Amino acid sequence: MLDERSAAMLDFERAWWNHDEPRDQVIRARFQCSPEEYHAELTKVLDDPAAMDHDPLVVRRLKRLRLRARKARLDGMVSTGSGEGAHA
């Protein structure tokens, strides 16, 4: 079972675009952390098997996005050569 904060993060990810305020501002106000801290915590939530029970569609969507971003970073490193000077 997910804790309350993790469930709230997945609920937020399901419908964040419904907010009038900028996403980063809502994250700071609602979760009391920086967007970077939020995304690091969200990554851990996505790897929790209980997250799939809470909202499988959101979890699968976010995992797909994470995989695409990872592949794009790797493709960028490959196209620039050995990766020296590239930032991951």
Beta strands, then each sheet from edge to edge (+ up, - down):
end
